[in-house]
Every structure is written in structure tokens, then in C-alpha cells.
């Protein structure tokens, strides 16, 4: 038998899953990853602990699958985009990694928008700058931790750091780096003018060589084999930005479908054969299928908000997700609910906006609170979707939903009703790892191209149809959601971290 190992390094969890040649998930393992909060709006990760988590889930997934490591044809890794993972000249991490929900550098994009440097970089990157991207974070380190700068040997994205530890070979993969403001989208290569625009030109030499998602970027080293249980010499593919992997798992290979990822981040994306260069969308990046661009609207405003609520506010239950789904389902779309702004970790409207419930009264129960979280997160996705729709050359046939919301029939129905489109989900639990396994199968030579691999290794659920009778109720709620955001605009800077 042929097996493929996919590894997914998300913002809160590290996962590994083994798949067979039909794309069936054989076994998986996951481990929560500890986030460090040294100051308000700072979100970091111990890079050694992160590597240890990867080793642990690899060992567990392979053990649970009961397959021989010799039958694993190839490995591929995905991870959260943005953020910053620096490897030092001294053979160690330069400092803690910085996760994509970090907001310490929020002032830099604002300043660069005003002084014209964002517009200058946009000519090459086709992206608006986000505070969690490598360039603002590097500028912040230059100005606040200058002792780090001389030690930087490699500038890694999350999953490229893990692959480096697995193989000992330093490479960068195009989907991730093209989404991080470091690559010229027209050439698909680094462009020295980008870092120079932000007075960071000395770091151009620290950018690892670029590879594609399905290219082999090294082989499992003897040292990594000892701690992971993999066979030395197992090929390791480039892998991809996790939002590419989720889109692959949902069989998004043409513009007919929009992929929404409801995880830590609200990811809303579709593909085109060209970038959108008029500034109407937040991000363009290179998709993992050659010749296609990923058009993206995103923010850290999705299911991570629900995780925060359950961790801190809910009394809990034996099966917490069955419990909260039943609570949410007990409230009609037309019932009175608070409006929830899902800005616990970040915002898509103001760099200092914070999460809140608006409109709570004595009538409301926990069921109303849960329903309002489900709806507020879907409203944030709709906000992004409406921006994306301005760039679409045709209306999509469906939304392919993955992430936490896709595992809840109640929540998927809310998405269908709020977006007014059919919602389909992937048949796979670990969609990020699944997308990686697809790339690994191609890298191993078991499929000639992405089309062949997708046909053999993916399937989606029957569509959940939108219910027209609830469109008006949701339109009223969404209008209130936007009015509340506008009304709170003047107060957000009062919450700026000191």
C-alpha cells in the first residue's frame, strides 16, 4: 500500500494525518500548541516546543495507523501564513516564533500607507500590508530588538521552519512566501526592491531558495527520523500555505467555488488566472496549482472566537460541541439575539477593534449567546465575501466550507442562509493535512498533476441549501452588525495596548 503523511501547523493546534492513495484518512493525531502572551497584542510560540509537538503528532499518527514507515511515500507540511520564525547563525532559533494573530506591529502598516511605501510595494506584491506579515514584524524587531538582527540566518514561514527541522535543508515555498509580502507575484521570485522599500534590504540574503508545493525539498534526516519514527530518506515536498491545503481538500480547482475556512482565521478565497491589482481585495498570492492566483480576504475573526468563549465562559458539558450545537439550534434565526463582534484576537475593520456582545438583556440565555457567536462569525465571513464578490467574473456555484464550522450542521446552515449560497463541506476531518497529502502524492510521482490527484483523492458532501425564508432576518441582523462597527469606530484607539 501507498501512504502519504500530511502535517498541519495551525495557530492553536499541530496535527498529523496519514492518507491512502484514495485520499481516505487512515489515522490522525493532534496536540494543542501553547501560545505565549508576553504583552497585550503579542502572540508568540517557543520554536523548540513547536518542533517537539510536530515530532509527537507524527509518531502518534503513524503508530495509530499501524503502517510501516517504509510504506509512507512522501511527507508534506502546511502551516499558518504570516507570522515570523527566525533561524540563527548560531544554529538555534533567534527568538520565539511570532504567530499570525500577533498585532504588535500595527502602527507600521498605518505609517507606510500614509507615506506611500505600501503603494510602492503593492506594485510587486499585489498585497495590502498586514501587521502580522514578516515585513512589519522585521521592522518592529529592528526598532525594538536590534540584537536579533545580526543573528538572522533564515527567515522562515511556520511550515518551512518545520520542514527545515525535518530535513536539514532550508527552502521557502511559493504559496506561503507569496502571501507574506516577500515575493514579486508577476515573476514568482524574490525582488530585492521589496525589502529595500522598508529599509530592510540587508535581510535579502536571509530569504531561503524558493520551491513549489509539489517539489521535493529534501529528505527526512537521520536525526529527525530518530525523533519522529519516520524512515530516513523519506521525501519531503514543499507543502503549502494552509489555506491552499484546505482549498485542495475541498476540491477547489477553478473559480466556480469559493472556499471559506472557519478556523483561527476567517479565510475567504477563490482562484483566478490573474491577480486583482486595483486594490479592492486584501491579498493576492500564488496558488498551489501553477498558473492560478489565490484571491483572498481574511482576518483572525473566525472560529477561534468560539474556542475563546468555551475556554473562558462556558460551564462545559461532557460533549461540549454537541451541547453548544443543540443550544444554537434551539434559537430561531428570527429570534432576538445579541450582536457579536468576533474581534477577540484581531479585527478586519480597525487595528485596535475588540470583541464584544451588543444588545444583551434579561431575556437572553446561553443559547442566545452561542447563536450570536455563530452568527457574528458568519457575518465577518460575509463582510469579506462581499469584498471578494466585487472581483468575481461570475457568481460562485457554492461555498466550500472547511474548519470548525464545517463540522457543525447547524453552523453550516447558518453560513448557507447568511451567504445565500449552497454550502458544501469536505468529507475529511483534517483538511489541511489532506491537502498536504495530495501534494505529497504528486511529489512522490504517484500522480502526474494536481487534476489527477484531486480526482482520485477528494470528495465533497451534498450541498446544504440556503433557506430563503430567513434571508430578510439575517439581512437585518447583518445591517445592525455593520452599524455597530461604524458606531464604535471612534472608541477603538482607547483600547490600544500600553
Helices and strands as residue ranges (DSSP letters): E 3-9, E 13-20, E 25-32, E 44-45, H 47-65, G 69-71, E 72-79, E 85-88, E 97-98, H 106-115, H 117-125, H 134-144, G 146-151, E 152-156, H 158-167, E 171-173, H 174-178, E 183-184, E 189-190, H 192-197, G 201-206, E 209-211, E 216-219, H 222-228, E 235-237, E 240-241, H 242-249, E 257-262, E 266-272, E 283-286, E 293-299, H 304-312, H 320-329, E 339-341, E 356-358, H 366-389, E 398-403, G 404-407, H 409-419, E 423-425, H 431-443, H 450-457, G 468-470, H 471-488, G 489-495
